[in-house]
Amino acid sequence: MYPSRFDYIKVASFSEASAALIDGGSDAKLMAGGQTLIPMMKLRLLAPKLLIDLTGIQGADEVTLGDDLIEIGALTRHGVAGKSEAAKTFAIIQDCALGIADVQVRNMGTIGGSIAEADPCACWPALLTTLDAVALCEGSEGTRVQPIRTLLADAYTPALAMGEIITRIAIPRESLDGFGTFVAFKRSAPAYPTASCALQVNLDGDIVRSLRIGFGCLGLTALPFDAANEFAAGKVFDAALAKLIGDAASHFVEPLSDNKGSEAYKRNLARGLVIRAFDVIARRRAGIEVRDTHHYYG
């Protein structure tokens, strides 16, 4: 199908985009990569009267590896993020970014668009909430920093004021100490995962100093499992700990039954993904290159 008629403007700054978004009201939509917006317009599920193209904003697609923060511009393509120096330094970012959909989507879709959509099955929200990332948001009232956890207020409902736009994502480097991975279970490459898991663990020898873990697709928002650190701190990083946290995770997640599987099935997936993530990190600690972090079953 073809989308309904709309007006189109291409802006050169986020402030210009914010003003246009306010002027257009509920009839205006922002476009970054368009990987969600365009298909929905073609299906007439969305019929905006004004499309505001952000791709003319210079410098909003850069990834900066700083001493304290990793900063990712909102217009950064998934593929660019996955091949950046930050991703080469921190495997968990590479696993997430380069596991998203297929090459076409990774070459067009943006991190800002993924967060703004607030889809509970998207990969970036699960990763960024686990790592306590924040978003820089710009609107008519100026700029503010908002934790991704509070930004993702509900499914498909980002906590953004009228005219407010995500401009940049920042991840604290201290959240990335140690070894990490992002694993997902999917029907096929283009599909959203049925379940996903981000795991970052800081070790002192074989003993866990701290552990961060979170899940995607298993609730109405991404679910950082902060209590898992209490299970893990001071314990040996091994299969027994993986089972302990996996069992706890299966009770922690909040899955809904749908055409991808029952609630019970998805709780088992959470348990299995924890064990898989532990295995990936164990192999990386042993110096083994691991790329197969996204598994397909379709």
Phi, psi and chi 1 to 4 in degrees:
 res  aa     phi    psi   chi1   chi2   chi3   chi4
   1 MET       -  162.0  -67.3  177.6   64.5      -
   2 TYR  -105.2  146.0  -66.0   97.8      -      -
   3 PRO   -69.2  160.4   23.4  -32.2      -      -
   4 SER   -71.2  165.5   56.7      -      -      -
   5 ARG   -64.9  144.9  -65.2  178.2   63.4   86.4
   6 PHE  -152.7  156.8   57.9   88.5      -      -
   7 ASP   -88.1  155.2  -67.8  -32.9      -      -
   8 TYR  -136.7  132.8  167.6   90.3      -      -
   9 ILE  -134.3  149.0   59.4  171.6      -      -
  10 LYS  -115.9  121.4 -170.2  170.3 -172.4  176.1
  11 VAL  -100.1  161.6  -62.6      -      -      -
  12 ALA  -109.6   -3.8      -      -      -      -
  13 SER  -152.9  160.5   68.7      -      -      -
  14 PHE   -69.1  -33.5  -76.1  110.9      -      -
  15 SER   -65.0  -38.8   58.1      -      -      -
  16 GLU   -65.6  -39.8 -176.0 -176.9   -9.9      -
  17 ALA   -65.7  -39.7      -      -      -      -
  18 SER   -63.3  -43.9  176.3      -      -      -
  19 ALA   -63.1  -42.6      -      -      -      -
  20 ALA   -65.5  -36.7      -      -      -      -
  21 LEU   -66.8  -38.7 -169.1   58.9      -      -
  22 ILE   -68.3  -42.7  -68.4  171.8      -      -
  23 ASP   -63.2  -39.1  -71.5  -17.5      -      -
  24 GLY   -77.0  -21.0      -      -      -      -
  25 GLY    60.4 -143.3      -      -      -      -
  26 SER   -69.3  -11.9   60.4      -      -      -
  27 ASP   -89.4   -0.2  -69.6  -34.8      -      -
  28 ALA  -107.5  145.2      -      -      -      -
  29 LYS  -136.0  142.7  -70.2  -69.2 -178.2 -176.1
  30 LEU   -85.4  147.6  -60.2  172.6      -      -
  31 MET  -128.8  124.1 -176.3  177.2   73.8      -
  32 ALA  -108.6  -83.2      -      -      -      -
  33 GLY   -91.3  -25.3      -      -      -      -
  34 GLY    76.9   10.9      -      -      -      -
  35 GLN   -72.5  -21.6  -64.6  -56.5  -72.0      -
  36 THR  -102.9  -43.2  -61.6      -      -      -
  37 LEU   -61.8  -49.8  177.9   63.1      -      -
  38 ILE   -63.4  -47.7  -61.9  -56.9      -      -
  39 PRO   -58.8  -38.1  -25.4   35.1      -      -
  40 MET   -68.7  -33.5  -66.9 -176.0   74.6      -
  41 MET   -69.0  -39.0  -71.2  174.9   62.2      -
  42 LYS   -64.8  -34.0  -74.2 -174.8  174.4 -178.2
  43 LEU   -83.8    0.3  -68.0  170.1      -      -
  44 ARG    62.5   22.0  -58.1  -67.9  178.4   96.5
  45 LEU   -76.9  -23.8  -64.4  172.9      -      -
  46 LEU  -128.9  140.9  -71.4  176.5      -      -
  47 ALA  -138.6   65.0      -      -      -      -
  48 PRO   -66.4  148.1   25.9  -34.5      -      -
  49 LYS   -91.8  -15.4  -65.4 -179.8 -179.4  177.8
  50 LEU  -137.5  128.4  173.8   64.0      -      -
  51 LEU  -112.0  124.2 -154.8   58.7      -      -
  52 ILE  -108.6  109.5  -55.8  164.9      -      -
  53 ASP   -86.4  121.4 -172.3  -11.8      -      -
  54 LEU   -91.1   -6.0  -58.0  176.0      -      -
  55 THR   -69.4   -8.6   57.9      -      -      -
  56 GLY   -87.2    0.1      -      -      -      -
  57 ILE   -81.1  116.4  -59.7  175.7      -      -
  58 GLN   -77.3  142.1  -61.7  -62.2  -48.9      -
  59 GLY    80.4    4.4      -      -      -      -
  60 ALA   -96.5   13.0      -      -      -      -
  61 ASP  -127.2   33.7   59.0   -8.4      -      -
  62 GLU  -110.2  148.5  -61.4  173.7   -8.0      -
  63 VAL  -114.8  122.2 -178.7      -      -      -
  64 THR  -115.7  126.2  -56.0      -      -      -
  65 LEU  -100.4   94.0 -177.1   59.6      -      -
  66 GLY   -94.6  179.0      -      -      -      -
  67 ASP   -68.2  -35.4  -68.1  -23.6      -      -
  68 ASP  -112.5  -25.9  -60.3  -43.8      -      -
  69 LEU  -133.7  150.6  -64.5  172.5      -      -
  70 ILE  -105.2  120.4  -66.6  170.4      -      -
  71 GLU  -111.0  131.3  -63.3 -173.4   74.7      -
  72 ILE  -124.2  118.3  -53.2  174.6      -      -
  73 GLY   -62.7  146.2      -      -      -      -
  74 ALA   -62.0  -25.8      -      -      -      -
  75 LEU   -93.5   10.7  -60.6 -173.2      -      -
  76 THR   -68.5  126.7  -56.4      -      -      -
  77 ARG   -70.7  150.1  -47.6  -70.4 -177.9 -178.0
  78 HIS   -54.7  -44.5  -53.5  -45.8      -      -
  79 GLY   -64.5  -38.3      -      -      -      -
  80 VAL   -65.8  -44.6  171.3      -      -      -
  81 ALA   -60.1  -40.1      -      -      -      -
  82 GLY   -71.4  -16.8      -      -      -      -
  83 LYS  -111.1    8.1  -64.2  175.8 -177.5  176.9
  84 SER   -75.1  168.2   65.2      -      -      -
  85 GLU   -62.5  -34.8  -76.9  -57.1  -48.3      -
  86 ALA   -61.3  -42.3      -      -      -      -
  87 ALA   -70.1  -35.1      -      -      -      -
  88 LYS   -68.4  -29.2  -67.3  174.8 -177.0  176.3
  89 THR   -81.1  -37.8  -56.0      -      -      -
  90 PHE  -122.6  105.8  -58.3  105.6      -      -
  91 ALA   -60.4  -29.4      -      -      -      -
  92 ILE   -62.7  -34.5 -167.7  171.5      -      -
  93 ILE   -70.4  -43.4  -62.7  175.2      -      -
  94 GLN   -62.5  -44.0 -173.9  174.3   68.9      -
  95 ASP   -57.5  -44.9  -69.4  -14.5      -      -
  96 CYS   -67.4  -55.3  176.7      -      -      -
  97 ALA   -64.7  -43.9      -      -      -      -
  98 LEU   -84.7   -2.6  -63.6 -173.1      -      -
  99 GLY   -95.5   -6.2      -      -      -      -
 100 ILE   -71.3  121.2  -66.6  173.3      -      -
 101 ALA    46.5 -133.0      -      -      -      -
 102 ASP  -121.4 -179.0   51.1   26.9      -      -
 103 VAL   -59.8  -41.4  172.7      -      -      -
 104 GLN   -60.2  -46.9  178.7  178.2  -13.4      -
 105 VAL   -66.1  -42.7  171.2      -      -      -
 106 ARG   -63.9  -28.7  -68.9 -165.2  -66.6  -87.9
 107 ASN   -81.6  -11.9  -75.6  -15.0      -      -
 108 MET  -119.7  -41.9  -67.8  -62.3  -64.2      -
 109 GLY   -66.8  149.1      -      -      -      -
 110 THR  -119.6  155.7   64.5      -      -      -
 111 ILE   -66.7  -39.0 -174.2  171.7      -      -
 112 GLY   -63.6  -41.2      -      -      -      -
 113 GLY   -64.6  -38.3      -      -      -      -
 114 SER   -63.8  -43.1  178.8      -      -      -
 115 ILE   -69.6  -43.3  -61.5  -57.4      -      -
 116 ALA   -64.4  -29.7      -      -      -      -
 117 GLU   -69.9  -29.2 -176.6   65.3   19.5      -
 118 ALA    56.1   36.2      -      -      -      -
 119 ASP   -74.7  122.8 -170.1  -37.9      -      -
 120 PRO   -66.0  -12.6   22.3  -32.2      -      -
 121 CYS   -97.0   -4.6  -68.6      -      -      -
 122 ALA   -70.6  155.1      -      -      -      -
 123 CYS   -80.1  -43.2  -68.0      -      -      -
 124 TRP   -57.6  -44.3  -77.4  116.8      -      -
 125 PRO   -57.0  -41.6  -28.9   37.7      -      -
 126 ALA   -62.4  -42.3      -      -      -      -
 127 LEU   -67.4  -48.9  175.8   73.4      -      -
 128 LEU   -71.1  -34.2  -64.6  173.8      -      -
 129 THR   -68.8  -36.8   54.4      -      -      -
 130 THR   -62.2  -37.0  -60.1      -      -      -
 131 LEU   -93.6    9.9  -62.9  177.0      -      -
 132 ASP    55.6   42.2  -74.6  -37.0      -      -
 133 ALA   -74.6  160.5      -      -      -      -
 134 VAL  -126.1  161.1  -60.2      -      -      -
 135 ALA  -119.0  138.4      -      -      -      -
 136 LEU   -91.5  122.9 -176.8   66.6      -      -
 137 CYS  -118.6  134.9  -54.5      -      -      -
 138 GLU  -119.6  133.8 -178.5  174.5  -27.5      -
 139 GLY  -151.0 -166.2      -      -      -      -
 140 SER   -65.2  -23.0   59.8      -      -      -
 141 GLU   -93.0    7.5  -58.7  -62.4  -40.0      -
 142 GLY   106.6 -152.4      -      -      -      -
 143 THR  -114.9  152.1   60.4      -      -      -
 144 ARG  -147.0  155.9   64.6  170.6  174.2  145.1
 145 VAL  -103.0  129.6  175.2      -      -      -
 146 GLN  -131.4  129.8 -174.9  173.4 -174.6      -
 147 PRO   -58.3  141.0  -22.5   33.5      -      -
 148 ILE   -58.8  -32.2  -62.2  -66.4      -      -
 149 ARG   -61.2  -39.7  -65.8 -171.4 -178.9 -162.6
 150 THR   -85.3  -26.7   58.7      -      -      -
 151 LEU   -62.5  -39.3  175.2   60.2      -      -
 152 LEU   -87.3   73.9  -59.3  174.4      -      -
 153 ALA   -69.2  -35.0      -      -      -      -
 154 ASP  -162.5  172.0 -156.6  -11.6      -      -
 155 ALA   -59.1  126.1      -      -      -      -
 156 TYR    58.4   24.7  -51.5  103.0      -      -
 157 THR  -135.4   79.7  -49.1      -      -      -
 158 PRO   -72.2  144.9   28.0  -34.5      -      -
 159 ALA   -83.4   73.4      -      -      -      -
 160 LEU  -119.8  137.5  -66.0  169.5      -      -
 161 ALA   -75.0  164.4      -      -      -      -
 162 MET   -55.2  125.0  175.3   61.5   71.5      -
 163 GLY    83.3   -1.1      -      -      -      -
 164 GLU   -84.7  138.3 -163.3  169.8   37.2      -
 165 ILE  -132.0  137.2  -56.2  170.0      -      -
 166 ILE   -72.5  126.2  -60.9  166.8      -      -
 167 THR  -110.6  -26.1   62.8      -      -      -
 168 ARG  -159.8  149.9 -163.4 -176.4  -38.9  153.8
 169 ILE  -115.1  139.0  -53.5  -62.8      -      -
 170 ALA  -128.3  131.0      -      -      -      -
 171 ILE  -114.4  123.8  -54.9  171.4      -      -
 172 PRO   -65.1  132.4  -16.3   29.0      -      -
 173 ARG   -64.8  -28.7  -75.3 -167.1   63.3  154.1
 174 GLU   -64.7  -23.5   65.0 -179.8    6.3      -
 175 SER   -71.6  -13.9  -62.6      -      -      -
 176 LEU  -107.9   14.7  -68.9  159.6      -      -
 177 ASP   -63.5  137.9  -72.2  -18.8      -      -
 178 GLY    94.1 -139.4      -      -      -      -
 179 PHE  -118.4  146.5  -64.3   85.6      -      -
 180 GLY  -148.4  166.3      -      -      -      -
 181 THR  -158.9  159.5 -172.6      -      -      -
 182 PHE  -127.9  117.4 -174.6   92.0      -      -
 183 VAL  -116.8  149.9  -63.8      -      -      -
 184 ALA  -146.7  153.9      -      -      -      -
 185 PHE  -121.8  119.8 -168.1   62.9      -      -
 186 LYS  -135.3  156.0  -49.3  168.5   70.8  170.7
 187 ARG   -71.9  -39.6  -72.7 -174.5  172.6 -179.0
 188 SER  -160.3  168.7   61.0      -      -      -
 189 ALA   -57.5  -46.4      -      -      -      -
 190 PRO   -70.1  -17.7  -16.8   30.8      -      -
 191 ALA   -79.8  154.1      -      -      -      -
 192 TYR   -66.2  150.9  -80.6  119.7      -      -
 193 PRO   -62.4  153.4  -21.4   33.1      -      -
 194 THR   -76.7  -32.8  -59.4      -      -      -
 195 ALA  -158.4  149.3      -      -      -      -
 196 SER  -142.9  159.8   62.4      -      -      -
 197 CYS  -147.1  128.4  171.8      -      -      -
 198 ALA  -105.5  133.7      -      -      -      -
 199 LEU  -138.2  127.0  173.6   63.9      -      -
 200 GLN  -131.6  126.0 -173.2   74.8   27.3      -
 201 VAL  -131.2  133.7   59.9      -      -      -
 202 ASN  -105.9  125.0 -172.4   15.0      -      -
 203 LEU  -118.7  150.4  -60.5  168.6      -      -
 204 ASP  -117.3   94.3 -177.4    3.1      -      -
 205 GLY    68.3 -120.7      -      -      -      -
 206 ASP   -99.7    3.0  -69.7  -28.9      -      -
 207 ILE   -97.0  135.4  -56.4  -60.4      -      -
 208 VAL   -76.6  121.5  175.6      -      -      -
 209 ARG   -82.1  -48.8  -76.5 -176.3  175.4  176.5
 210 SER  -153.6  154.9   63.3      -      -      -
 211 LEU  -142.4  132.8  179.4  143.2      -      -
 212 ARG  -119.1  132.8  -64.2  173.1  178.8  -89.5
 213 ILE  -148.3  144.2 -169.2  165.9      -      -
 214 GLY  -154.8  166.9      -      -      -      -
 215 PHE  -132.4  148.6  -60.4   90.9      -      -
 216 GLY  -119.0  156.0      -      -      -      -
 217 CYS    72.3    4.7  -38.4      -      -      -
 218 LEU  -117.4   25.7  -64.7  173.5      -      -
 219 GLY  -176.8 -176.8      -      -      -      -
 220 LEU   -79.9  -11.3  -67.1  178.3      -      -
 221 THR  -139.8  172.0   62.1      -      -      -
 222 ALA   -61.5  146.1      -      -      -      -
 223 LEU  -123.1   93.7  -62.8  172.2      -      -
 224 PRO   -72.4  128.5   23.7  -30.9      -      -
 225 PHE  -100.2   75.5 -173.7   18.9      -      -
 226 ASP   -63.6  -33.7  -63.7  -29.5      -      -
 227 ALA   -64.5  -17.7      -      -      -      -
 228 ALA   -61.8  -27.6      -      -      -      -
 229 ASN   -62.3  -31.3 -172.2   54.2      -      -
 230 GLU   -68.2  -35.2  -61.9  175.8   13.5      -
 231 PHE   -69.0  -33.4  -65.7  106.1      -      -
 232 ALA   -94.5  -36.3      -      -      -      -
 233 ALA   -57.2  126.7      -      -      -      -
 234 GLY    87.6   -4.2      -      -      -      -
 235 LYS  -100.0  161.7  -67.7 -173.9  172.9   63.6
 236 VAL   -72.1  135.1  175.8      -      -      -
 237 PHE   -79.8   96.4 -174.8   80.2      -      -
 238 ASP  -150.8 -174.0   59.4    8.8      -      -
 239 ALA   -64.0  -32.2      -      -      -      -
 240 ALA   -65.8  -40.7      -      -      -      -
 241 LEU   -68.4  -38.2 -178.3   59.7      -      -
 242 ALA   -58.7  -43.3      -      -      -      -
 243 LYS   -65.3  -41.4 -176.5  180.0 -175.9  -54.6
 244 LEU   -60.6  -48.8  176.9   66.5      -      -
 245 ILE   -71.4  -37.0  -65.8  177.4      -      -
 246 GLY   -60.8  -43.4      -      -      -      -
 247 ASP   -63.5  -42.4  -71.8  -16.8      -      -
 248 ALA   -65.0  -39.4      -      -      -      -
 249 ALA   -64.0  -36.3      -      -      -      -
 250 SER   -62.8  -26.9   71.1      -      -      -
 251 HIS   -88.4  -27.3  -64.5  -71.9      -      -
 252 PHE   -74.5  -40.2  165.4   76.2      -      -
 253 VAL   -66.1  162.6  -65.2      -      -      -
 254 GLU  -127.1   59.6  -56.6  167.8   -6.2      -
 255 PRO   -74.0  154.3   29.0  -35.4      -      -
 256 LEU  -113.6  139.8  -60.6  174.7      -      -
 257 SER   -69.0  135.1  -63.1      -      -      -
 258 ASP  -155.6 -163.8   56.4   20.1      -      -
 259 ASN   -71.5   -5.8   62.7   -9.5      -      -
 260 LYS   -91.0  -17.0  -66.7 -178.6  179.5  179.0
 261 GLY   156.0  165.4      -      -      -      -
 262 SER   -78.4  169.1   66.6      -      -      -
 263 GLU   -59.0  -45.6  176.5 -172.1  -18.8      -
 264 ALA   -62.6  -41.2      -      -      -      -
 265 TYR   -60.2  -43.6  171.9   72.6      -      -
 266 LYS   -71.8  -30.7  -68.4 -179.0 -179.8 -179.7
 267 ARG   -65.2  -38.1  -70.5 -172.0 -174.1  -81.2
 268 ASN   -66.9  -34.7  -80.8  -34.9      -      -
 269 LEU   -62.8  -41.5  -84.7 -175.9      -      -
 270 ALA   -58.1  -46.0      -      -      -      -
 271 ARG   -60.5  -46.1  179.9 -174.1  -68.6  108.3
 272 GLY   -65.8  -36.9      -      -      -      -
 273 LEU   -69.1  -34.3  -75.1  176.6      -      -
 274 VAL   -61.3  -46.9  171.5      -      -      -
 275 ILE   -62.9  -39.7  -67.2  170.7      -      -
 276 ARG   -65.6  -41.6  179.4  170.9  -68.6  171.1
 277 ALA   -64.1  -41.7      -      -      -      -
 278 PHE   -59.0  -41.5  -94.1   68.9      -      -
 279 ASP   -65.6  -41.5  177.9   66.2      -      -
 280 VAL   -60.2  -45.4  170.0      -      -      -
 281 ILE   -66.3  -38.8  -70.7  177.1      -      -
 282 ALA   -60.6  -41.7      -      -      -      -
 283 ARG   -67.8  -39.6  -75.4 -171.9  -78.0  160.4
 284 ARG   -66.7  -37.9  -76.4  177.4  170.5  163.4
 285 ARG   -60.8  -31.4  -71.2 -175.1   68.4 -155.0
 286 ALA   -82.8    2.4      -      -      -      -
 287 GLY    85.8   13.6      -      -      -      -
 288 ILE   -90.9  129.4  -59.8  170.5      -      -
 289 GLU   -73.0  129.7 -175.9  176.6    7.8      -
 290 VAL  -125.4  122.9 -178.1      -      -      -
 291 ARG  -120.2  -18.3  -65.3 -175.7  178.5  180.0
 292 ASP   -86.2   63.8   57.1  -24.3      -      -
 293 THR   -92.6  -13.6   60.8      -      -      -
 294 HIS  -112.2  122.3  -70.3 -124.2      -      -
 295 HIS  -113.6  141.2  -68.3 -103.3      -      -
 296 TYR  -112.7  142.2  -47.6  128.6      -      -
 297 TYR  -127.0    4.5   65.0   96.6      -      -
 298 GLY   -85.7      -      -      -      -      -
